[in-house]
């Protein structure tokens, strides 16, 4: 079972200690770090890999929102959950605008409170894993697209506007990227035969695909 390293930041020492005991007893794969202020939390981040940060809003010297901003300034990409008091909707809105993943209001039934906290921690981890998987997928696609030996273009279906092209496409037709992106193949007069373009576009709009379609294209100097 993968260990989830959680950093709790709150200036109430008793709350930190009780939260650490409760969470580690309920979720055996949780390892809880604690800090009583943002500066101590930042020092700890330099030494320990953290998966999720949970921070109180109202703290001395540096509040939770300033702490969140500092996290981003230092380049950390860690899911962030902020504790707020009830009736602090403006804090919630500001926290989400600053990049917090979730928020949790203090108070209420203790058991329900911790149950919701565990749920948010797990959701933060799942969300982060999905982001990493998506980033890897995008990087893999980019490499396959950009470094392919084939000439490849990505066009918008509705009007065939070029959204992206690889280097081989530009070399084949003797265009620069700025000359192609945002234009349509018709505007660039790439098609030697207009009837081929009309047939191609009709097939794309009606069926969503065109296979084994041969045509003649013109390079920049009209050859």
MODELLER restraints for C-alpha pairs under 7 A, 6 or more apart:
rsr = mdl.restraints
at = mdl.atoms
rsr.add(forms.Gaussian(group=physical.xy_distance, feature=features.Distance(at['CA:1:A'], at['CA:29:A']), mean=6.61, stdev=0.5))
rsr.add(forms.Gaussian(group=physical.xy_distance, feature=features.Distance(at['CA:2:A'], at['CA:29:A']), mean=6.48, stdev=0.5))
rsr.add(forms.Gaussian(group=physical.xy_distance, feature=features.Distance(at['CA:3:A'], at['CA:29:A']), mean=4.72, stdev=0.5))
rsr.add(forms.Gaussian(group=physical.xy_distance, feature=features.Distance(at['CA:3:A'], at['CA:30:A']), mean=5.86, stdev=0.5))
rsr.add(forms.Gaussian(group=physical.xy_distance, feature=features.Distance(at['CA:3:A'], at['CA:31:A']), mean=6.72, stdev=0.5))
rsr.add(forms.Gaussian(group=physical.xy_distance, feature=features.Distance(at['CA:4:A'], at['CA:29:A']), mean=6.01, stdev=0.5))
rsr.add(forms.Gaussian(group=physical.xy_distance, feature=features.Distance(at['CA:4:A'], at['CA:30:A']), mean=4.89, stdev=0.5))
rsr.add(forms.Gaussian(group=physical.xy_distance, feature=features.Distance(at['CA:4:A'], at['CA:31:A']), mean=6.04, stdev=0.5))
rsr.add(forms.Gaussian(group=physical.xy_distance, feature=features.Distance(at['CA:4:A'], at['CA:51:A']), mean=6.21, stdev=0.5))
rsr.add(forms.Gaussian(group=physical.xy_distance, feature=features.Distance(at['CA:5:A'], at['CA:30:A']), mean=6.08, stdev=0.5))
rsr.add(forms.Gaussian(group=physical.xy_distance, feature=features.Distance(at['CA:5:A'], at['CA:31:A']), mean=4.87, stdev=0.5))
rsr.add(forms.Gaussian(group=physical.xy_distance, feature=features.Distance(at['CA:5:A'], at['CA:32:A']), mean=6.03, stdev=0.5))
rsr.add(forms.Gaussian(group=physical.xy_distance, feature=features.Distance(at['CA:5:A'], at['CA:50:A']), mean=5.17, stdev=0.5))
rsr.add(forms.Gaussian(group=physical.xy_distance, feature=features.Distance(at['CA:5:A'], at['CA:51:A']), mean=5.14, stdev=0.5))
rsr.add(forms.Gaussian(group=physical.xy_distance, feature=features.Distance(at['CA:5:A'], at['CA:52:A']), mean=6.61, stdev=0.5))
rsr.add(forms.Gaussian(group=physical.xy_distance, feature=features.Distance(at['CA:6:A'], at['CA:30:A']), mean=6.95, stdev=0.5))
rsr.add(forms.Gaussian(group=physical.xy_distance, feature=features.Distance(at['CA:6:A'], at['CA:31:A']), mean=6.12, stdev=0.5))
rsr.add(forms.Gaussian(group=physical.xy_distance, feature=features.Distance(at['CA:6:A'], at['CA:32:A']), mean=4.89, stdev=0.5))
rsr.add(forms.Gaussian(group=physical.xy_distance, feature=features.Distance(at['CA:6:A'], at['CA:33:A']), mean=5.99, stdev=0.5))
rsr.add(forms.Gaussian(group=physical.xy_distance, feature=features.Distance(at['CA:6:A'], at['CA:50:A']), mean=6.10, stdev=0.5))
rsr.add(forms.Gaussian(group=physical.xy_distance, feature=features.Distance(at['CA:6:A'], at['CA:51:A']), mean=5.96, stdev=0.5))
rsr.add(forms.Gaussian(group=physical.xy_distance, feature=features.Distance(at['CA:6:A'], at['CA:52:A']), mean=4.92, stdev=0.5))
rsr.add(forms.Gaussian(group=physical.xy_distance, feature=features.Distance(at['CA:6:A'], at['CA:53:A']), mean=5.92, stdev=0.5))
rsr.add(forms.Gaussian(group=physical.xy_distance, feature=features.Distance(at['CA:7:A'], at['CA:32:A']), mean=5.92, stdev=0.5))
rsr.add(forms.Gaussian(group=physical.xy_distance, feature=features.Distance(at['CA:7:A'], at['CA:33:A']), mean=4.64, stdev=0.5))
rsr.add(forms.Gaussian(group=physical.xy_distance, feature=features.Distance(at['CA:7:A'], at['CA:34:A']), mean=5.60, stdev=0.5))
rsr.add(forms.Gaussian(group=physical.xy_distance, feature=features.Distance(at['CA:7:A'], at['CA:50:A']), mean=6.66, stdev=0.5))
rsr.add(forms.Gaussian(group=physical.xy_distance, feature=features.Distance(at['CA:7:A'], at['CA:52:A']), mean=6.29, stdev=0.5))
rsr.add(forms.Gaussian(group=physical.xy_distance, feature=features.Distance(at['CA:7:A'], at['CA:53:A']), mean=4.80, stdev=0.5))
rsr.add(forms.Gaussian(group=physical.xy_distance, feature=features.Distance(at['CA:7:A'], at['CA:54:A']), mean=6.08, stdev=0.5))
rsr.add(forms.Gaussian(group=physical.xy_distance, feature=features.Distance(at['CA:8:A'], at['CA:16:A']), mean=6.91, stdev=0.5))
rsr.add(forms.Gaussian(group=physical.xy_distance, feature=features.Distance(at['CA:8:A'], at['CA:33:A']), mean=6.13, stdev=0.5))
rsr.add(forms.Gaussian(group=physical.xy_distance, feature=features.Distance(at['CA:8:A'], at['CA:34:A']), mean=4.78, stdev=0.5))
rsr.add(forms.Gaussian(group=physical.xy_distance, feature=features.Distance(at['CA:8:A'], at['CA:35:A']), mean=6.32, stdev=0.5))
rsr.add(forms.Gaussian(group=physical.xy_distance, feature=features.Distance(at['CA:8:A'], at['CA:53:A']), mean=6.22, stdev=0.5))
rsr.add(forms.Gaussian(group=physical.xy_distance, feature=features.Distance(at['CA:8:A'], at['CA:54:A']), mean=4.94, stdev=0.5))
rsr.add(forms.Gaussian(group=physical.xy_distance, feature=features.Distance(at['CA:8:A'], at['CA:55:A']), mean=5.98, stdev=0.5))
rsr.add(forms.Gaussian(group=physical.xy_distance, feature=features.Distance(at['CA:9:A'], at['CA:34:A']), mean=5.88, stdev=0.5))
rsr.add(forms.Gaussian(group=physical.xy_distance, feature=features.Distance(at['CA:9:A'], at['CA:35:A']), mean=4.83, stdev=0.5))
rsr.add(forms.Gaussian(group=physical.xy_distance, feature=features.Distance(at['CA:9:A'], at['CA:36:A']), mean=5.65, stdev=0.5))
rsr.add(forms.Gaussian(group=physical.xy_distance, feature=features.Distance(at['CA:9:A'], at['CA:37:A']), mean=6.24, stdev=0.5))
rsr.add(forms.Gaussian(group=physical.xy_distance, feature=features.Distance(at['CA:9:A'], at['CA:38:A']), mean=6.91, stdev=0.5))
rsr.add(forms.Gaussian(group=physical.xy_distance, feature=features.Distance(at['CA:9:A'], at['CA:41:A']), mean=6.81, stdev=0.5))
rsr.add(forms.Gaussian(group=physical.xy_distance, feature=features.Distance(at['CA:9:A'], at['CA:54:A']), mean=6.14, stdev=0.5))
rsr.add(forms.Gaussian(group=physical.xy_distance, feature=features.Distance(at['CA:9:A'], at['CA:55:A']), mean=4.59, stdev=0.5))
rsr.add(forms.Gaussian(group=physical.xy_distance, feature=features.Distance(at['CA:9:A'], at['CA:56:A']), mean=6.14, stdev=0.5))
rsr.add(forms.Gaussian(group=physical.xy_distance, feature=features.Distance(at['CA:10:A'], at['CA:16:A']), mean=6.60, stdev=0.5))
rsr.add(forms.Gaussian(group=physical.xy_distance, feature=features.Distance(at['CA:10:A'], at['CA:35:A']), mean=6.54, stdev=0.5))
rsr.add(forms.Gaussian(group=physical.xy_distance, feature=features.Distance(at['CA:10:A'], at['CA:36:A']), mean=4.96, stdev=0.5))
rsr.add(forms.Gaussian(group=physical.xy_distance, feature=features.Distance(at['CA:10:A'], at['CA:37:A']), mean=6.30, stdev=0.5))
rsr.add(forms.Gaussian(group=physical.xy_distance, feature=features.Distance(at['CA:10:A'], at['CA:55:A']), mean=6.18, stdev=0.5))
rsr.add(forms.Gaussian(group=physical.xy_distance, feature=features.Distance(at['CA:10:A'], at['CA:56:A']), mean=5.17, stdev=0.5))
rsr.add(forms.Gaussian(group=physical.xy_distance, feature=features.Distance(at['CA:11:A'], at['CA:36:A']), mean=4.34, stdev=0.5))
rsr.add(forms.Gaussian(group=physical.xy_distance, feature=features.Distance(at['CA:11:A'], at['CA:37:A']), mean=5.88, stdev=0.5))
rsr.add(forms.Gaussian(group=physical.xy_distance, feature=features.Distance(at['CA:11:A'], at['CA:59:A']), mean=6.04, stdev=0.5))
rsr.add(forms.Gaussian(group=physical.xy_distance, feature=features.Distance(at['CA:12:A'], at['CA:36:A']), mean=6.88, stdev=0.5))
rsr.add(forms.Gaussian(group=physical.xy_distance, feature=features.Distance(at['CA:13:A'], at['CA:36:A']), mean=6.61, stdev=0.5))
rsr.add(forms.Gaussian(group=physical.xy_distance, feature=features.Distance(at['CA:16:A'], at['CA:34:A']), mean=6.51, stdev=0.5))
rsr.add(forms.Gaussian(group=physical.xy_distance, feature=features.Distance(at['CA:20:A'], at['CA:32:A']), mean=5.74, stdev=0.5))
rsr.add(forms.Gaussian(group=physical.xy_distance, feature=features.Distance(at['CA:23:A'], at['CA:30:A']), mean=6.99, stdev=0.5))
rsr.add(forms.Gaussian(group=physical.xy_distance, feature=features.Distance(at['CA:24:A'], at['CA:30:A']), mean=5.49, stdev=0.5))
rsr.add(forms.Gaussian(group=physical.xy_distance, feature=features.Distance(at['CA:24:A'], at['CA:31:A']), mean=6.49, stdev=0.5))
rsr.add(forms.Gaussian(group=physical.xy_distance, feature=features.Distance(at['CA:24:A'], at['CA:32:A']), mean=6.97, stdev=0.5))
rsr.add(forms.Gaussian(group=physical.xy_distance, feature=features.Distance(at['CA:35:A'], at['CA:41:A']), mean=5.34, stdev=0.5))
rsr.add(forms.Gaussian(group=physical.xy_distance, feature=features.Distance(at['CA:37:A'], at['CA:59:A']), mean=6.98, stdev=0.5))
rsr.add(forms.Gaussian(group=physical.xy_distance, feature=features.Distance(at['CA:38:A'], at['CA:62:A']), mean=6.16, stdev=0.5))
rsr.add(forms.Gaussian(group=physical.xy_distance, feature=features.Distance(at['CA:38:A'], at['CA:67:A']), mean=5.93, stdev=0.5))
rsr.add(forms.Gaussian(group=physical.xy_distance, feature=features.Distance(at['CA:51:A'], at['CA:78:A']), mean=6.18, stdev=0.5))
rsr.add(forms.Gaussian(group=physical.xy_distance, feature=features.Distance(at['CA:51:A'], at['CA:79:A']), mean=6.97, stdev=0.5))
rsr.add(forms.Gaussian(group=physical.xy_distance, feature=features.Distance(at['CA:52:A'], at['CA:78:A']), mean=5.96, stdev=0.5))
rsr.add(forms.Gaussian(group=physical.xy_distance, feature=features.Distance(at['CA:52:A'], at['CA:79:A']), mean=5.06, stdev=0.5))
rsr.add(forms.Gaussian(group=physical.xy_distance, feature=features.Distance(at['CA:52:A'], at['CA:80:A']), mean=6.09, stdev=0.5))
rsr.add(forms.Gaussian(group=physical.xy_distance, feature=features.Distance(at['CA:52:A'], at['CA:121:A']), mean=6.84, stdev=0.5))
rsr.add(forms.Gaussian(group=physical.xy_distance, feature=features.Distance(at['CA:53:A'], at['CA:78:A']), mean=6.97, stdev=0.5))
rsr.add(forms.Gaussian(group=physical.xy_distance, feature=features.Distance(at['CA:53:A'], at['CA:79:A']), mean=6.27, stdev=0.5))
rsr.add(forms.Gaussian(group=physical.xy_distance, feature=features.Distance(at['CA:53:A'], at['CA:80:A']), mean=4.88, stdev=0.5))
rsr.add(forms.Gaussian(group=physical.xy_distance, feature=features.Distance(at['CA:53:A'], at['CA:81:A']), mean=6.17, stdev=0.5))
rsr.add(forms.Gaussian(group=physical.xy_distance, feature=features.Distance(at['CA:54:A'], at['CA:80:A']), mean=5.97, stdev=0.5))
rsr.add(forms.Gaussian(group=physical.xy_distance, feature=features.Distance(at['CA:54:A'], at['CA:81:A']), mean=4.69, stdev=0.5))
rsr.add(forms.Gaussian(group=physical.xy_distance, feature=features.Distance(at['CA:54:A'], at['CA:82:A']), mean=5.66, stdev=0.5))
rsr.add(forms.Gaussian(group=physical.xy_distance, feature=features.Distance(at['CA:55:A'], at['CA:64:A']), mean=5.90, stdev=0.5))
rsr.add(forms.Gaussian(group=physical.xy_distance, feature=features.Distance(at['CA:55:A'], at['CA:81:A']), mean=6.39, stdev=0.5))
rsr.add(forms.Gaussian(group=physical.xy_distance, feature=features.Distance(at['CA:55:A'], at['CA:82:A']), mean=4.91, stdev=0.5))
rsr.add(forms.Gaussian(group=physical.xy_distance, feature=features.Distance(at['CA:55:A'], at['CA:83:A']), mean=5.82, stdev=0.5))
rsr.add(forms.Gaussian(group=physical.xy_distance, feature=features.Distance(at['CA:56:A'], at['CA:64:A']), mean=5.68, stdev=0.5))
rsr.add(forms.Gaussian(group=physical.xy_distance, feature=features.Distance(at['CA:56:A'], at['CA:82:A']), mean=5.84, stdev=0.5))
rsr.add(forms.Gaussian(group=physical.xy_distance, feature=features.Distance(at['CA:56:A'], at['CA:83:A']), mean=4.49, stdev=0.5))
rsr.add(forms.Gaussian(group=physical.xy_distance, feature=features.Distance(at['CA:56:A'], at['CA:84:A']), mean=6.51, stdev=0.5))
rsr.add(forms.Gaussian(group=physical.xy_distance, feature=features.Distance(at['CA:57:A'], at['CA:63:A']), mean=5.36, stdev=0.5))
rsr.add(forms.Gaussian(group=physical.xy_distance, feature=features.Distance(at['CA:57:A'], at['CA:64:A']), mean=4.03, stdev=0.5))
rsr.add(forms.Gaussian(group=physical.xy_distance, feature=features.Distance(at['CA:57:A'], at['CA:65:A']), mean=6.59, stdev=0.5))
rsr.add(forms.Gaussian(group=physical.xy_distance, feature=features.Distance(at['CA:57:A'], at['CA:82:A']), mean=6.47, stdev=0.5))
rsr.add(forms.Gaussian(group=physical.xy_distance, feature=features.Distance(at['CA:57:A'], at['CA:83:A']), mean=5.72, stdev=0.5))
rsr.add(forms.Gaussian(group=physical.xy_distance, feature=features.Distance(at['CA:57:A'], at['CA:84:A']), mean=5.63, stdev=0.5))
rsr.add(forms.Gaussian(group=physical.xy_distance, feature=features.Distance(at['CA:58:A'], at['CA:64:A']), mean=6.56, stdev=0.5))
rsr.add(forms.Gaussian(group=physical.xy_distance, feature=features.Distance(at['CA:64:A'], at['CA:82:A']), mean=6.91, stdev=0.5))
rsr.add(forms.Gaussian(group=physical.xy_distance, feature=features.Distance(at['CA:65:A'], at['CA:95:A']), mean=6.17, stdev=0.5))
rsr.add(forms.Gaussian(group=physical.xy_distance, feature=features.Distance(at['CA:69:A'], at['CA:98:A']), mean=6.91, stdev=0.5))
rsr.add(forms.Gaussian(group=physical.xy_distance, feature=features.Distance(at['CA:79:A'], at['CA:101:A']), mean=6.05, stdev=0.5))
rsr.add(forms.Gaussian(group=physical.xy_distance, feature=features.Distance(at['CA:79:A'], at['CA:124:A']), mean=5.94, stdev=0.5))
rsr.add(forms.Gaussian(group=physical.xy_distance, feature=features.Distance(at['CA:80:A'], at['CA:100:A']), mean=5.09, stdev=0.5))
rsr.add(forms.Gaussian(group=physical.xy_distance, feature=features.Distance(at['CA:80:A'], at['CA:101:A']), mean=5.44, stdev=0.5))
rsr.add(forms.Gaussian(group=physical.xy_distance, feature=features.Distance(at['CA:80:A'], at['CA:102:A']), mean=6.85, stdev=0.5))
rsr.add(forms.Gaussian(group=physical.xy_distance, feature=features.Distance(at['CA:81:A'], at['CA:100:A']), mean=6.03, stdev=0.5))
rsr.add(forms.Gaussian(group=physical.xy_distance, feature=features.Distance(at['CA:81:A'], at['CA:101:A']), mean=5.88, stdev=0.5))
rsr.add(forms.Gaussian(group=physical.xy_distance, feature=features.Distance(at['CA:81:A'], at['CA:102:A']), mean=4.83, stdev=0.5))
rsr.add(forms.Gaussian(group=physical.xy_distance, feature=features.Distance(at['CA:81:A'], at['CA:103:A']), mean=5.20, stdev=0.5))
rsr.add(forms.Gaussian(group=physical.xy_distance, feature=features.Distance(at['CA:82:A'], at['CA:102:A']), mean=6.65, stdev=0.5))
rsr.add(forms.Gaussian(group=physical.xy_distance, feature=features.Distance(at['CA:82:A'], at['CA:103:A']), mean=4.72, stdev=0.5))
rsr.add(forms.Gaussian(group=physical.xy_distance, feature=features.Distance(at['CA:82:A'], at['CA:104:A']), mean=6.24, stdev=0.5))
rsr.add(forms.Gaussian(group=physical.xy_distance, feature=features.Distance(at['CA:83:A'], at['CA:103:A']), mean=5.92, stdev=0.5))
rsr.add(forms.Gaussian(group=physical.xy_distance, feature=features.Distance(at['CA:83:A'], at['CA:104:A']), mean=5.00, stdev=0.5))
rsr.add(forms.Gaussian(group=physical.xy_distance, feature=features.Distance(at['CA:83:A'], at['CA:105:A']), mean=5.67, stdev=0.5))
rsr.add(forms.Gaussian(group=physical.xy_distance, feature=features.Distance(at['CA:83:A'], at['CA:106:A']), mean=6.38, stdev=0.5))
rsr.add(forms.Gaussian(group=physical.xy_distance, feature=features.Distance(at['CA:84:A'], at['CA:104:A']), mean=6.24, stdev=0.5))
rsr.add(forms.Gaussian(group=physical.xy_distance, feature=features.Distance(at['CA:84:A'], at['CA:105:A']), mean=4.81, stdev=0.5))
rsr.add(forms.Gaussian(group=physical.xy_distance, feature=features.Distance(at['CA:84:A'], at['CA:106:A']), mean=5.99, stdev=0.5))
rsr.add(forms.Gaussian(group=physical.xy_distance, feature=features.Distance(at['CA:85:A'], at['CA:105:A']), mean=5.46, stdev=0.5))
rsr.add(forms.Gaussian(group=physical.xy_distance, feature=features.Distance(at['CA:85:A'], at['CA:106:A']), mean=5.30, stdev=0.5))
rsr.add(forms.Gaussian(group=physical.xy_distance, feature=features.Distance(at['CA:86:A'], at['CA:105:A']), mean=5.85, stdev=0.5))
rsr.add(forms.Gaussian(group=physical.xy_distance, feature=features.Distance(at['CA:86:A'], at['CA:106:A']), mean=6.66, stdev=0.5))
rsr.add(forms.Gaussian(group=physical.xy_distance, feature=features.Distance(at['CA:92:A'], at['CA:103:A']), mean=6.72, stdev=0.5))
rsr.add(forms.Gaussian(group=physical.xy_distance, feature=features.Distance(at['CA:145:A'], at['CA:166:A']), mean=6.55, stdev=0.5))
rsr.add(forms.Gaussian(group=physical.xy_distance, feature=features.Distance(at['CA:146:A'], at['CA:166:A']), mean=4.93, stdev=0.5))
rsr.add(forms.Gaussian(group=physical.xy_distance, feature=features.Distance(at['CA:146:A'], at['CA:167:A']), mean=6.61, stdev=0.5))
rsr.add(forms.Gaussian(group=physical.xy_distance, feature=features.Distance(at['CA:149:A'], at['CA:168:A']), mean=6.96, stdev=0.5))
rsr.add(forms.Gaussian(group=physical.xy_distance, feature=features.Distance(at['CA:150:A'], at['CA:168:A']), mean=6.55, stdev=0.5))
rsr.add(forms.Gaussian(group=physical.xy_distance, feature=features.Distance(at['CA:151:A'], at['CA:166:A']), mean=6.57, stdev=0.5))
rsr.add(forms.Gaussian(group=physical.xy_distance, feature=features.Distance(at['CA:151:A'], at['CA:168:A']), mean=4.80, stdev=0.5))
rsr.add(forms.Gaussian(group=physical.xy_distance, feature=features.Distance(at['CA:151:A'], at['CA:169:A']), mean=4.20, stdev=0.5))
rsr.add(forms.Gaussian(group=physical.xy_distance, feature=features.Distance(at['CA:152:A'], at['CA:165:A']), mean=5.84, stdev=0.5))
rsr.add(forms.Gaussian(group=physical.xy_distance, feature=features.Distance(at['CA:152:A'], at['CA:166:A']), mean=5.71, stdev=0.5))
rsr.add(forms.Gaussian(group=physical.xy_distance, feature=features.Distance(at['CA:152:A'], at['CA:169:A']), mean=5.81, stdev=0.5))
rsr.add(forms.Gaussian(group=physical.xy_distance, feature=features.Distance(at['CA:153:A'], at['CA:162:A']), mean=6.98, stdev=0.5))
rsr.add(forms.Gaussian(group=physical.xy_distance, feature=features.Distance(at['CA:153:A'], at['CA:164:A']), mean=5.90, stdev=0.5))
rsr.add(forms.Gaussian(group=physical.xy_distance, feature=features.Distance(at['CA:153:A'], at['CA:165:A']), mean=4.25, stdev=0.5))
rsr.add(forms.Gaussian(group=physical.xy_distance, feature=features.Distance(at['CA:153:A'], at['CA:166:A']), mean=6.56, stdev=0.5))
rsr.add(forms.Gaussian(group=physical.xy_distance, feature=features.Distance(at['CA:153:A'], at['CA:169:A']), mean=6.95, stdev=0.5))
rsr.add(forms.Gaussian(group=physical.xy_distance, feature=features.Distance(at['CA:154:A'], at['CA:162:A']), mean=5.97, stdev=0.5))
rsr.add(forms.Gaussian(group=physical.xy_distance, feature=features.Distance(at['CA:154:A'], at['CA:163:A']), mean=5.50, stdev=0.5))
rsr.add(forms.Gaussian(group=physical.xy_distance, feature=features.Distance(at['CA:154:A'], at['CA:164:A']), mean=5.16, stdev=0.5))
rsr.add(forms.Gaussian(group=physical.xy_distance, feature=features.Distance(at['CA:154:A'], at['CA:165:A']), mean=6.13, stdev=0.5))
rsr.add(forms.Gaussian(group=physical.xy_distance, feature=features.Distance(at['CA:155:A'], at['CA:161:A']), mean=5.23, stdev=0.5))
rsr.add(forms.Gaussian(group=physical.xy_distance, feature=features.Distance(at['CA:155:A'], at['CA:162:A']), mean=4.43, stdev=0.5))
rsr.add(forms.Gaussian(group=physical.xy_distance, feature=features.Distance(at['CA:155:A'], at['CA:163:A']), mean=5.37, stdev=0.5))
rsr.add(forms.Gaussian(group=physical.xy_distance, feature=features.Distance(at['CA:156:A'], at['CA:162:A']), mean=6.49, stdev=0.5))
rsr.add(forms.Gaussian(group=physical.xy_distance, feature=features.Distance(at['CA:156:A'], at['CA:163:A']), mean=6.62, stdev=0.5))
rsr.add(forms.Gaussian(group=physical.xy_distance, feature=features.Distance(at['CA:160:A'], at['CA:184:A']), mean=5.44, stdev=0.5))
rsr.add(forms.Gaussian(group=physical.xy_distance, feature=features.Distance(at['CA:160:A'], at['CA:185:A']), mean=6.64, stdev=0.5))
rsr.add(forms.Gaussian(group=physical.xy_distance, feature=features.Distance(at['CA:161:A'], at['CA:182:A']), mean=5.84, stdev=0.5))
rsr.add(forms.Gaussian(group=physical.xy_distance, feature=features.Distance(at['CA:161:A'], at['CA:183:A']), mean=5.26, stdev=0.5))
rsr.add(forms.Gaussian(group=physical.xy_distance, feature=features.Distance(at['CA:161:A'], at['CA:184:A']), mean=4.03, stdev=0.5))
rsr.add(forms.Gaussian(group=physical.xy_distance, feature=features.Distance(at['CA:161:A'], at['CA:185:A']), mean=6.87, stdev=0.5))
rsr.add(forms.Gaussian(group=physical.xy_distance, feature=features.Distance(at['CA:162:A'], at['CA:180:A']), mean=6.58, stdev=0.5))
rsr.add(forms.Gaussian(group=physical.xy_distance, feature=features.Distance(at['CA:162:A'], at['CA:181:A']), mean=5.12, stdev=0.5))
rsr.add(forms.Gaussian(group=physical.xy_distance, feature=features.Distance(at['CA:162:A'], at['CA:182:A']), mean=5.47, stdev=0.5))
rsr.add(forms.Gaussian(group=physical.xy_distance, feature=features.Distance(at['CA:162:A'], at['CA:183:A']), mean=5.77, stdev=0.5))
rsr.add(forms.Gaussian(group=physical.xy_distance, feature=features.Distance(at['CA:162:A'], at['CA:184:A']), mean=5.85, stdev=0.5))
rsr.add(forms.Gaussian(group=physical.xy_distance, feature=features.Distance(at['CA:163:A'], at['CA:181:A']), mean=5.75, stdev=0.5))
rsr.add(forms.Gaussian(group=physical.xy_distance, feature=features.Distance(at['CA:163:A'], at['CA:182:A']), mean=6.35, stdev=0.5))
rsr.add(forms.Gaussian(group=physical.xy_distance, feature=features.Distance(at['CA:164:A'], at['CA:181:A']), mean=6.25, stdev=0.5))
rsr.add(forms.Gaussian(group=physical.xy_distance, feature=features.Distance(at['CA:170:A'], at['CA:176:A']), mean=6.15, stdev=0.5))
rsr.add(forms.Gaussian(group=physical.xy_distance, feature=features.Distance(at['CA:170:A'], at['CA:177:A']), mean=6.90, stdev=0.5))
rsr.add(forms.Gaussian(group=physical.xy_distance, feature=features.Distance(at['CA:173:A'], at['CA:219:A']), mean=4.32, stdev=0.5))
rsr.add(forms.Gaussian(group=physical.xy_distance, feature=features.Distance(at['CA:173:A'], at['CA:220:A']), mean=6.09, stdev=0.5))
rsr.add(forms.Gaussian(group=physical.xy_distance, feature=features.Distance(at['CA:174:A'], at['CA:219:A']), mean=6.11, stdev=0.5))
rsr.add(forms.Gaussian(group=physical.xy_distance, feature=features.Distance(at['CA:174:A'], at['CA:220:A']), mean=5.73, stdev=0.5))
rsr.add(forms.Gaussian(group=physical.xy_distance, feature=features.Distance(at['CA:175:A'], at['CA:220:A']), mean=6.29, stdev=0.5))
rsr.add(forms.Gaussian(group=physical.xy_distance, feature=features.Distance(at['CA:190:A'], at['CA:217:A']), mean=5.12, stdev=0.5))
rsr.add(forms.Gaussian(group=physical.xy_distance, feature=features.Distance(at['CA:190:A'], at['CA:218:A']), mean=4.84, stdev=0.5))
rsr.add(forms.Gaussian(group=physical.xy_distance, feature=features.Distance(at['CA:190:A'], at['CA:219:A']), mean=6.73, stdev=0.5))
rsr.add(forms.Gaussian(group=physical.xy_distance, feature=features.Distance(at['CA:191:A'], at['CA:197:A']), mean=6.37, stdev=0.5))
rsr.add(forms.Gaussian(group=physical.xy_distance, feature=features.Distance(at['CA:191:A'], at['CA:216:A']), mean=6.41, stdev=0.5))
rsr.add(forms.Gaussian(group=physical.xy_distance, feature=features.Distance(at['CA:191:A'], at['CA:217:A']), mean=4.85, stdev=0.5))
rsr.add(forms.Gaussian(group=physical.xy_distance, feature=features.Distance(at['CA:191:A'], at['CA:218:A']), mean=6.15, stdev=0.5))
rsr.add(forms.Gaussian(group=physical.xy_distance, feature=features.Distance(at['CA:192:A'], at['CA:216:A']), mean=5.61, stdev=0.5))
rsr.add(forms.Gaussian(group=physical.xy_distance, feature=features.Distance(at['CA:192:A'], at['CA:217:A']), mean=5.47, stdev=0.5))
rsr.add(forms.Gaussian(group=physical.xy_distance, feature=features.Distance(at['CA:192:A'], at['CA:218:A']), mean=5.97, stdev=0.5))
rsr.add(forms.Gaussian(group=physical.xy_distance, feature=features.Distance(at['CA:196:A'], at['CA:215:A']), mean=6.83, stdev=0.5))
rsr.add(forms.Gaussian(group=physical.xy_distance, feature=features.Distance(at['CA:203:A'], at['CA:209:A']), mean=6.70, stdev=0.5))
rsr.add(forms.Gaussian(group=physical.xy_distance, feature=features.Distance(at['CA:203:A'], at['CA:210:A']), mean=6.30, stdev=0.5))
rsr.add(forms.Gaussian(group=physical.xy_distance, feature=features.Distance(at['CA:204:A'], at['CA:210:A']), mean=6.19, stdev=0.5))
